């Protein structure tokens, strides 16, 4: 787990804006965070500079020593990125559209861990340090909208598409296009969200919300841990009721259906404490998703990742809309999910979760 803070600022006319997020691990003091600055003085495009550091891990992998002993290994990875982007917004009365083009550099530093999550030197990786170039193009179109007393976006649709190409720099010719050494890849992702209101008594309407996400990646760097599916805190491929990354691969999809309904509008704070509770709502949901690939030469079993049974779950959650320090929206939600497909750990036991932000 990480503990940290976030802050942001903008000038009166919205020309300059910046945001800072920083956090430290409670177990080993590792730092993660991001810094973003945007300049809208040109009108169109809006220019932005973004830098971040994050930590990731994947596994298990299998290692065989010279004595024939088989060990379980994991990889811990530190990612550092710097990106420059230009966004071309186009807004209409009922529709908003934006095109974002970005280019940047990334540094990946990997470390092998043993089964106890301690660094090990008994094995080595082909490339502990990677330097990469990253280019992206993103398109977003939305007619989704809500109103003053809405419990969420309640009408319309939103579509987002992204294409991304990452190339490994300064790589030895003998390692090019080699799985496990060359980190180059190309990927495409997309997400569609639909909202339909239902007439009801009172000022607020019930909502049917649907979401579908998909992703595909190719190239030597698109390994079996490229996309993660599962968990209640991820926003692109969530399947509540499972651990994050219950399924992984270079091909992935997820789908969600929710019935959302208002419960109570509180609209109160607690004395001088800068926390204000606006309203509480509930939802019944069903999630599904899967990930798989690649399926390479059988002589490389560590890279095999065939299709497995898709994940599925159903459950209910409560959401509270909070306002902190009189300006910062703080949506908080929690619930219980019942897995329909046995998980790697926990089988089909119900899983409780809590998360910040709306599900979508």
HELIX and SHEET records of a PDB file:
HELIX    1   1 UNK A  173  UNK A  175  5                                   3    
HELIX    2   2 UNK A  301  UNK A  303  5                                   3    
SHEET    1   A15 UNK A   2  UNK A  10  0                                        
SHEET    2   A15 UNK A  16  UNK A  25 -1                                        
SHEET    3   A15 UNK A  31  UNK A  39 -1                                        
SHEET    4   A15 UNK A  46  UNK A  64 -1                                        
SHEET    5   A15 UNK A  70  UNK A  91 -1                                        
SHEET    6   A15 UNK A  96  UNK A 113 -1                                        
SHEET    7   A15 UNK A 129  UNK A 142 -1                                        
SHEET    8   A15 UNK A 156  UNK A 169 -1                                        
SHEET    9   A15 UNK A 185  UNK A 198 -1                                        
SHEET   10   A15 UNK A 206  UNK A 218 -1                                        
SHEET   11   A15 UNK A 251  UNK A 270 -1                                        
SHEET   12   A15 UNK A 273  UNK A 292 -1                                        
SHEET   13   A15 UNK A 311  UNK A 324 -1                                        
SHEET   14   A15 UNK A 328  UNK A 339 -1                                        
SHEET   15   A15 UNK A 351  UNK A 356 -1                                        
SHEET    1   B 2 UNK A 227  UNK A 229  0                                        
SHEET    2   B 2 UNK A 247  UNK A 249 -1                                        
END                                                                             
